[in-house]
Amino acid sequence: MSYEREVRLDFSAIRSAGVSSFLGRSVQLQLVEDARLTGFRAVIDDGGYYDNDATNTVYKTILDFGVPLSEASGLIKEPTAGYPVAVPIILHR
């Protein structure tokens, strides 16, 4: 198994951090910078299971660095793929 870096975070550039939760469980850590919003979730390698405890640990660690707390507004989702749109044109004769 190999890993590759998907994003680089600079703690000094993070303006605020928040956690989106569902039924009392942390599901996504959201980090706000000047030009982007990053969603983070810890995943266990063995089968793609989300590790909520690890996500909470990362969240608490980031807050210990002095990053201000913010309110998360739902899960961040990946952008949808483009798809063709058919527009009907009706000509009356």
Backbone hydrogen bonds, N-H to C=O, Kabsch-Sander energy under -0.5 kcal/mol:
donor,donor_aa,acceptor,acceptor_aa,energy
11,F,9,L,-0.6
13,A,10,D,-2.0
14,I,10,D,-0.7
14,I,11,F,-0.6
15,R,13,A,-0.5
15,R,32,V,-3.0
16,S,32,V,-1.2
17,A,68,P,-2.3
18,G,30,Q,-2.4
20,S,28,Q,-3.0
21,S,19,V,-0.5
22,F,25,R,-2.2
25,R,22,F,-1.5
27,V,20,S,-2.6
28,Q,20,S,-1.6
29,L,40,F,-3.3
30,Q,18,G,-3.5
31,L,29,L,-0.5
31,L,38,T,-2.9
32,V,16,S,-2.9
33,E,31,L,-0.5
33,E,36,R,-2.8
38,T,31,L,-2.7
40,F,29,L,-2.9
44,I,49,Y,-3.5
47,G,44,I,-1.1
48,G,44,I,-1.4
49,Y,44,I,-0.6
51,D,42,A,-2.6
52,N,50,Y,-0.8
55,T,51,D,-1.9
56,N,52,N,-2.2
57,T,53,D,-2.1
58,V,54,A,-2.3
59,Y,55,T,-2.1
60,K,56,N,-2.6
61,T,57,T,-2.2
62,I,58,V,-2.3
63,L,59,Y,-2.2
64,D,60,K,-1.9
65,F,61,T,-0.9
65,F,62,I,-0.6
66,G,63,L,-1.7
67,V,62,I,-1.3
70,S,17,A,-2.7
77,K,75,L,-0.5
87,V,85,V,-0.6
90,I,88,P,-0.5
91,L,89,I,-0.6
92,H,90,I,-0.6
